[in-house]
């Protein structure tokens, strides 16, 4: 067994643990503050608008946090607030006519259904706000819908005086427009460690299968039925009238189901996202990376064990996928391949990003774990990483001289081999029981670590046995990082030794 083959997995595992995995304490506070603030803000929003109070009963958690692929810090949440329309959702003039526009976007035309709302008893007290949501041709306007939501949030914050208290701590609230979204910023007033959290509040319209716009795929076996139209404009459209009529499509529930149970996928996608951040590839949105993984799951669906591959293998493959996509300037929208997500990527950025990724792939091909880690981390992070106990031990491993005789070595090696066998059995049990893939990723990392220890001892034993055969039996000298130290530190490892990971909270059905 060669330790060289394992080094990339060890480094990726350690980088993930130290710089990508979200800590329990970070999650706990962010989740607690977010839930409390959102509940209070939503209640005040209902007090400011009767329509919102009556038709906003469903909230859908969105984004990387609830996909289980958030990296580094719990500093943002995405909330889709489903706004129900008081009409029939069927097609035709008495319902909502959905018209295909550009791939990835639709227009919604509401004629008679909205025309008669002013005849209802609740017009003045509730439904009157809807009169601004359409243009003269009866198309539903995403900008007007967003502005309505924005006004309600702002009124709610004004009533709350821009403050809320959670567990005795005062948090300041601000609401700002950020591109097509409106973001609620939460930060602690004073005292204690600095805390900040951004929450995107997005009003959406929900539809269900079997109704789906023409040209959009339905994936066999996926149970999720909800799909959304989201008031985020198409940046590629210059005509403002047309831009305001176009609504983005979202199939987030289906996407979450597709990546569920794909074992090492979530760890791999988080590594790729960290690489994107460290390489400063700001034009590559997280959703673009997620889309590459969705296509890979679809491509490899006939191989049930594909996502059981080592993370280093999957990471290399997906970095190659990203490199090829940027070089070809094409990431097709998973639900309609005619929509190219990076069609507007500037040529200068296209070359810059592809050059950076080519260098990363070269480091992987050369099995240069140090170089790869430097790509994954910022300068300060890499400096901190080089000062860790893990890094120092890895740097010294090639020069290890064991402090044991050749006669004693097999006993120690058998101990580690036994642990390796036990961990492998745990892995098989988890697979059989479809346990959460974050736990699987942790266990795989431990197996890789233990396998390296066994491999190191086996390499040393091979040398010792050769020496013994030629009459050069040696007694090993003391060494701070000797194999006996490694063996001595290799206590039995189980999942119970680890703190509960965020994925237990974020993806309860994963």
N, C-alpha and C positions, 0 to 999 in steps of 0.2 A: 504493500500500500504506500503510495507516495504522498508526502505532506504537501508537495508543490501543487498537486492537483486540487487540494482542499483549501489552499490559502485564500483564494478569492471569496469562497463562501464564508470563511472565518471573518475576513475583513468586512464583507457586506453585512454579515450578522452583527458585528460590533458597531459599525457605523449606524445601522438601523436602530440598535438598542440605545445608543448614546445621543443620536442627533435627529432621529426621525420618529421613533415611537413616542407617543404622547404619554406623559406620566399621569398616574392615577390622581394625584393631588390637583394637577392642572385641570384635568377633566372634571373632577368633582366640583370645584369652585365654579368653573365656567358654566357647567350645566345647571348648577343650583341658581346662580345669578341670572342666567338667561331665562330659565323657566319662570322665576318669580317676576322679573321685569316684564316679560312678554305677557303674562297673565294680567298684570296690572294695567299695562298699556292697552291691551285688547279690550278690557272691560271699559276703560275710559273712551275708547274709540266707539264702542257701542252706545255710550251715553251721548256722543256727539252726532251720531247719525243713525236714525231708525232703520234705514235700509241695511246698513252694515250689521246692525244688531240682529236683524231678522234673517239675513241671508249669508252669514259668514260662519256657520257652525263648524265647518270642517277645516282643519289645519293639517297640511302635509309637510313633513320634514324632508328637506331636499339637500343636495350638495354633497361634498366629499365627507363631511362629518357622518352623515347617516348612511353613506355607502361604505363606511369603514375604511376610507382611503385618505383621510386627512393626515397631514404631516406636521411634525415639529411642535406646533402650538395650537391650543384650542382658542383661537382668537377670532373666529367667525362662524356664523350659522346662517343657513338659508331657510327661510320659511315661506312656503306657498300657502296663501290664505285663499281657499276656494270660495269664490263668490257665486252664489246660485242666481240664475236669472229666473224671474217669475213667469216663465213661458214654457211652452212645449219645446223640447230639444229636437224633435223630429225634423226631417228635411222638408223643404217646401216653403211656400209663402206664409204658412201659419206657424212655422218654427224658425230654425236657423239654417240658412243655406250656406254651406261651406264651399268656397271656391278655391281651387288650386291656383296659387300665384307662382312664385319662384320656389324651387325645391327647398323644403325646410320651413316654408311659410304658407299661410293660408289667409284668405279674407273671409269674413263672416258678414252675411247680409241678413238683416232682420227687418222684415216689412210689417205685415199686418199684426204680428204678435205684439210688437211694441206700440203700434199705432193706437191700440185700444186700452193701453194701461191708464190713460187719463180718464177713462170711464169708470175705473174702479174706485171704491170708497177710500182706499189708502193712498190715493194719488198725492194729495197735499202733505200728508204726514210721513210718507215713506217713498213711493215710487217716483216722485217728481225728479229726483236726481238723475234718472236714466235718460231724460230728454236731451242731455248734452252728449250722450255716448255715441250718437250716430251723426253722419254727415247728411247732406241733402239727398244723396243717393241711397240712403238707408244702410250704409256700411258701418259696422261697429268699429269705433276708433280706439286703438290701443293707447294713444297718448292721453286722450280724455279720461279713459278708465284709470290710468296710472295717476293722473293729476287729482282725480276724485279721492283716491286712496291717500295720496300725499297730504291733502288738506285735512283729512280726518286724523291722521297721525299727528300732524302739527298742532291741531286743536287740542288733542289729548295731552300732548306734552306741555302745552301752555297751561292747561288746567292743573297738571301735576307740578307746575313750576320747574320743569326740566330736571326733577330729582325723584329718586326712589330709594327706599331703605330696604336692604336685605341683610338679615342677621346682624343688625346694629350698624352696618356699614352703609354710608350714603354714596350713591352712585349718580353721576351727572349724565343726563341724556341729551343727545343732539341728533337731529334728523337732517340728512343732506342728500342732495342728488348726486349720484355717482354714475355717469354714463346713462345707460337706460334704466338703471335700478335706483331705488331709494334706500339709503342705509341708515339704520339706527345705531348710533355710536354710544357705547356704555363705558364709562370709566370711573374709577373711584375718585372721590372728592379730594381726600388728603389722608396722609398717614398710611403706614404699611407699604408692602411691595406694590409697585405700579401695576394696575390692572386695566386692560382695555379689551373691548369685545365689539365687533361689528356684526350687525344682524341685517341681512337683506330681507325686507318684507315685500313679497311679490303677490299681487292679486291675480288669480288665474281662473279660467273657465274650464270645468272638467267635463269630458265626454267619456264614453265607454264603448268597448267592442260590443257588437261586431261592426259598429259604425267606425270607419277610418277613412281619411281622405284618399282619393285615387292616387296611385303611385307609391303608396307606403306599405312596407312589408308587415306581415304578421308572422311572428316566429312560432313554429310548431312547439307545443309542449309548455309554453309560457302561460301561467295561470293568471297573472295580473291583467286586469281589464281596463283600468283607468288610463287615459292619456289627456294631456293638457294643452291648452292654447295659452301662451304667455305673452304679456304686453311688452315684448322687447323687440325693437325695430330691426330691420335688415339694413346694416350699414352700407351695403352695396347699392342701395336704391337712392338716387339723388332727388327724385320727385317727392317732395314732402307729403303731398296728398296721398300718393300711393304708399309711402313709407308708413304713414299713420294708419292705413287700412290693413297693413300686413302684421300678422301675429305669428310668433315663433311656436313651433310644435315641440312638445316634450313628452318623452316616453320613459320617464325616470323610474317608474315602478317596474316596468318590464326590464330595464337595464339592471336594476338592483337584483332582480331575480336571476338574470342571466349569469351574473358574476358570482352569485351565491354558491358556496361549496366548491369553488375552484382552487382550494388549498393555497398554494403559494402565490396566487395571482395578486392578492391585495398587498402582500409584502413587496412584490416586484413592482407594482404600479406606484407604490409610495417611494421606492428607490428611484424610479424614472422621474417622478415629479421633483424629488430632491435634486437630482442631476439637472433638471431643467432650471430650477431656481439658482443653483450654484453657478451654472453657466450663463445666467442672466438672459435666458431666452424668453423674454416677457411676452412676446407676440404669440407664444404657444400656450393657449389656455389649458387648464386642467382637463376640461371636457374633451379637447382634441386628443390628449393622451389616453383618456378613458375610452374614447372611440376606437383607437388602435387596438386596445385590449378586447373590446367587444367583437371586433372583426376577427381577432385571433381565436377567441373562444368559439366563434361560429365556424371558423376554418378547421379547428381541431376537435370539433364535437364528436367525431367518430373515434377519437383516441381518449378513452376514459382516464388514462393515467398521465396525460400530457402535463397537467398542472401539479403532478407529483415530482416533476423534475427538480433538480437542484436550482436554487434561486440564482446562482451564478449563470447557469445555462439559460434560464428564462430571461434574466436581465440582459444578457448579450443579445438574445433574439429580439427583444423588444426595443433595445437601443438601435439595433439594425433596422427594425421596422420604422422607427421614428426618423432615422437618418435617410432612409429611402423615400419616405413620405415627403420630407422637406426638400430633398434633392429633386423630386418630381413635382413638388409644389401641389400635392394632392392628398387630402385626408377626407375620404368620402363619408358623409353623414350615414350612420349605420342604418337608419330607417328609410333613407332614400339616397342611393349612391350618386344620384345626379347633383346633389348639393355638396360642393367642395368646401370644407370648413376653412381651408387656408388659401382660398383663391386670391384673396387680397394681400397676401404676404409680400412685402417689398423684396425685390431682387437682391438688394444689399443685405437684408437680414437672412434671406434664403441662403446666400453664400456663407455668411458669417456662422450661422447655426450649423450648416452641414459640415463646415470645416472643423468646428469644435467637436461635433459628434464623431467625425472620422478619427480625431485624435483619441477620443475615449475608446473607440473600438480597437484602435491600435494597442492601447494599454491592456485591454482585455486579451487580445490575441497573444501579447507577449507575456501574459500572466503576471503583469506588473501591478501587484496589489497596492503598493504605495502610491503609484501614479494614479490608479483608479480612485483611491480614497481622496487624493488631492482634487480630482475633478468633482467628486461628490460633495465636498465640503468647501466652505469659504476659507479664506486664508487664516482667519482667527480660529475657526473650528478645526482646521487641519493642524494648526500649531498646538491646540489643546489636545487633539487626538494623539499626537506624537509624544505627549507627556503622560499618557495613560499607562497603567500597568500592563494592559493588554498589548499595546504597541511595543513597549520595552521588552516584554517576554518574547514576542514574535521576532523582534530584531536579534535576540540572543539565541533563539532555538537552533539555528544551524551549527552553532559552536558548542552545543550541549555535550557534556561528558557525564554519563550516569555514575551514580555512587552506589554500585551494587556489583555483585559478581555475576558471571554468566549463569551460574546455577540458580541464583535467586530470581533472575529476570523473568522467566516464564510464569512464575507465580503471580508477579505483579501484572504482567500482561494479561493473564487469564482473568484477573480481577476486573480490569478495564473491559476486556472482551465480554465478560458477563454483563457488565453494565450496558455495553453497547447492544447486546442481545435483548436485554430488558427494555431499553428505550425503543428498540425496533418493534418489539411486541406491543408496547404502548401505542406506537404510531399505527400499527395495523388495527388495533382496537378502535382508535379514534376514527380511522377511515371507515371501519365497519359501522360505527355508530353515527357517522356524519357529524362529528363534533365541529365546533366553530373553527374556521380556518386560521384565525390568529393563534389559537393554541397549537394548531398543527405547525405553523411557522416557527413558534418558539421551540417546539420539540425537535423539528428538523435542524434548527440551529445547534441545539444541544448534541444531537447525534453527530453532526459534522465536527463539532469541537472534540467530542469523545473519540471519534474515528481518527482524528489527527493525532491524538495522544497515543492511541494504539499503533498507528502507523509509524510514529516516531520511535516507539520502543521496538517495533519489528525491524526497522532499519538498523537500529543500534545492535539488535540481537544478531542480525545477519553478519555485521562486522565482527562481533565478538566470536561468533561460531567459526568464522573463517580464521580468526586469530588463534582460536583454541586448537583448531585442526593442525595448525603449523607450529604449535607449541608455544604460543605467545599469549597465555591466559593472563589477563590484566585485572588488577584491582583498581576500581575507578576512584579518582580524586574528588575532593569536595568541590562543589560548585553551587553557587546560589540558585541557579536555575537548572539543576540537574534533573534527570528523568525521575529520580526518586521524589524530588519536590513536586513534580507534576503529578506523579502517581499518588503521592500523599495527599495532595489537594483535591484529588478527584473523588469526592464523596459521592454517594449514590444520588443521582439527580432525577427528580420527578417533577411533574407539573405543579405539584402542591408546594414546591419551594418558591414558586414565582408569585408576585402580587397579581391580583386580578387586573387584566388588561381592559382597555377602553372598549374593545370590540364586544365584550360581554354586555355593555350598556347600549352600544350604538347599533348593533345588528343582532337583536335577540333571536331572530329566525335564521341567522346565517349558519 
